[in-house]
């Protein structure tokens, strides 16, 4: 959070960083500190489902790659 300049309770938008011409965003999320590995974020499903490209899946299990989708965090201008 500190490296990104984010603070607890701050409202952000997550956007999928897969460049396939389709915009995938989930706005209105609040930052909550949690002990995660470096460069990782966590979000609940089904709220975060819009971030997952249909073709982005585990090769063996053929299930959506929920744990491996790259995202960008964008601070919301309104803060509400």
C-alpha positions in Angstrom: 0.0 0.0 0.0 2.8 2.4 1.0 4.7 2.0 -2.3 1.5 2.7 -4.3 0.5 5.6 -2.1 -2.7 3.9 -1.0 -4.3 4.2 2.4 -6.8 2.2 4.4 -10.4 3.0 3.3 -9.4 4.7 0.1 -11.8 4.0 -2.8 -10.1 2.5 -5.9 -11.0 0.9 -9.2 -9.4 -2.4 -10.3 -8.9 -2.8 -14.0 -7.7 -5.9 -15.8 -4.2 -5.5 -17.3 -4.8 -8.1 -20.0 -4.5 -6.2 -23.3 -7.1 -7.7 -25.6 -9.2 -4.7 -26.5 -11.9 -5.2 -23.9 -12.1 -2.9 -20.9 -12.7 -4.8 -17.7 -13.1 -2.7 -14.6 -14.6 -3.0 -11.1 -15.0 0.5 -9.5 -15.9 1.5 -5.9 -13.6 -0.9 -4.0 -12.2 0.1 -0.6 -8.5 -0.5 0.4 -8.2 -2.8 3.4 -4.8 -3.8 4.7 -4.0 -7.5 4.7 -0.9 -9.6 4.9 -0.3 -10.6 1.3 2.8 -11.3 -0.8 4.5 -8.4 -2.5 2.6 -7.2 -5.7 -0.5 -9.2 -4.9 -4.1 -8.0 -4.3 -7.2 -9.9 -3.1 -10.8 -9.3 -4.1 -14.1 -11.2 -3.5 -16.0 -13.1 -6.1 -18.5 -12.7 -7.7 -17.8 -9.0 -7.4 -14.5 -9.2 -9.1 -15.7 -11.6 -11.9 -15.8 -8.8 -14.5 -12.0 -8.6 -14.4 -11.5 -12.2 -15.7 -11.2 -12.6 -19.5 -13.2 -15.6 -20.7 -10.2 -17.2 -22.4 -7.9 -16.7 -19.4 -7.9 -20.1 -17.8 -5.7 -22.8 -16.2 -4.4 -25.0 -19.0 -4.8 -28.3 -17.0 -8.0 -27.7 -15.0 -9.7 -25.5 -17.7 -11.1 -23.3 -14.9 -10.9 -19.5 -14.9 -7.5 -18.3 -13.7 -8.9 -16.2 -10.9 -5.6 -16.2 -9.0 -3.5 -15.2 -11.9 -5.1 -12.2 -13.6 -2.9 -9.1 -13.7 -4.7 -5.9 -12.5 -3.9 -2.2 -12.2 -5.1 -0.2 -9.2 -6.5 3.2 -10.0 -7.4 5.7 -7.2 -10.9 7.1 -7.7 -11.0 10.8 -8.0 -14.1 11.2 -5.9 -12.8 9.3 -2.9 -16.3 8.2 -2.1 
